[in-house]
Amino acid sequence: MKLFIWGDIRLDNEIRGLIEQRIDITLKCDLLKEISWFKDELPLKSQLDLALGYCIGYVYRASRTVVQSSKDNEITQEETSEIKAIIKRRLPEFRAKIKRELDV
């Protein structure tokens, strides 16, 4: 199993690929449709913030599940940090997609 090493953080390439897939799936979905059930229940100042929060939350939870299911012990702080770094690196893509959908 080949490991990706970035600083003190280590996830194998297969797990990183699965996390990237979750992000790609999220970027392909109809985000406005996905958040429509929620936005009517809570007064919001920004659909952009809601959609971005939805993306981050979904990908973060799915990524933790992928990592956790690949091992017998609890997810480490280092693995959690790498998941966050992957999501952070892809944030501009989330923002661009949401802005396109919102036409802003």
C-alpha positions as CSV (number, residue, x, y, z in Angstrom):
1,M,0.0,0.0,0.0
2,K,1.5,3.3,-1.1
3,L,1.3,6.2,1.4
4,F,1.0,9.8,0.5
5,I,3.1,11.7,3.0
6,W,2.6,15.4,3.5
7,G,4.3,16.7,6.6
8,D,3.3,14.4,9.4
9,I,0.1,13.4,7.7
10,R,-0.4,10.0,6.1
11,L,-3.3,8.6,4.1
12,D,-2.8,5.9,1.5
13,N,-3.4,6.8,-2.2
14,E,-6.6,4.7,-2.4
15,I,-8.2,6.5,0.5
16,R,-7.2,9.9,-0.9
17,G,-8.7,8.9,-4.2
18,L,-12.0,7.9,-2.5
19,I,-12.0,11.3,-0.8
20,E,-11.4,13.1,-4.0
21,Q,-14.3,11.1,-5.6
22,R,-16.6,12.3,-2.9
23,I,-15.7,15.8,-3.7
24,D,-16.2,15.3,-7.4
25,I,-19.6,13.7,-6.8
26,T,-20.6,16.7,-4.7
27,L,-19.4,19.1,-7.3
28,K,-21.6,17.4,-9.9
29,C,-24.8,17.4,-7.9
30,D,-27.5,20.1,-8.2
31,L,-26.6,22.0,-5.0
32,L,-29.6,24.3,-5.1
33,K,-31.9,21.3,-5.2
34,E,-30.0,19.6,-2.4
35,I,-30.4,22.6,-0.1
36,S,-33.9,23.7,-1.1
37,W,-35.6,21.7,1.7
38,F,-33.5,23.4,4.3
39,K,-33.5,27.0,3.1
40,D,-37.3,27.3,3.5
41,E,-37.1,26.3,7.1
42,L,-34.4,28.7,8.3
43,P,-34.1,32.4,7.3
44,L,-30.8,32.8,5.6
45,K,-28.7,35.7,4.6
46,S,-26.7,33.8,2.0
47,Q,-27.5,30.8,-0.1
48,L,-23.8,30.7,-1.0
49,D,-22.9,30.2,2.6
50,L,-25.6,27.5,3.0
51,A,-24.5,25.6,-0.1
52,L,-20.8,25.9,0.9
53,G,-21.6,24.6,4.4
54,Y,-23.6,21.8,2.9
55,C,-20.7,20.8,0.6
56,I,-18.1,21.0,3.3
57,G,-20.2,19.1,5.8
58,Y,-21.1,16.3,3.4
59,V,-17.6,15.8,2.1
60,Y,-16.1,16.0,5.6
61,R,-18.5,13.4,7.0
62,A,-18.2,11.1,3.9
63,S,-14.4,11.4,4.0
64,R,-14.2,10.5,7.7
65,T,-16.5,7.5,7.0
66,V,-14.2,6.3,4.2
67,V,-11.1,6.6,6.3
68,Q,-12.7,4.9,9.3
69,S,-14.0,2.0,7.3
70,S,-10.5,1.3,6.0
71,K,-9.1,0.5,9.5
72,D,-9.9,-1.1,12.8
73,N,-9.1,1.8,15.1
74,E,-10.4,5.3,15.5
75,I,-9.5,8.0,13.0
76,T,-6.4,9.9,14.1
77,Q,-6.0,13.7,14.4
78,E,-3.4,13.5,11.6
79,E,-6.0,11.8,9.3
80,T,-8.6,14.4,10.2
81,S,-6.1,17.2,9.5
82,E,-5.4,15.7,6.0
83,I,-9.1,15.4,5.2
84,K,-9.5,19.1,6.1
85,A,-6.5,20.0,4.0
86,I,-7.9,18.2,1.0
87,I,-11.3,19.9,1.4
88,K,-9.6,23.3,1.9
89,R,-7.6,22.8,-1.3
90,R,-10.8,22.2,-3.3
91,L,-12.8,25.0,-1.7
92,P,-12.4,27.3,-4.8
93,E,-14.1,24.7,-6.9
94,F,-17.0,24.5,-4.5
95,R,-17.3,28.3,-4.5
96,A,-17.1,28.5,-8.3
97,K,-19.8,25.9,-8.8
98,I,-22.2,27.4,-6.3
99,K,-21.7,30.9,-7.8
100,R,-22.5,29.5,-11.3
101,E,-25.6,27.8,-10.0
102,L,-26.7,31.0,-8.1
103,D,-25.7,33.0,-11.2
104,V,-23.8,35.6,-9.0
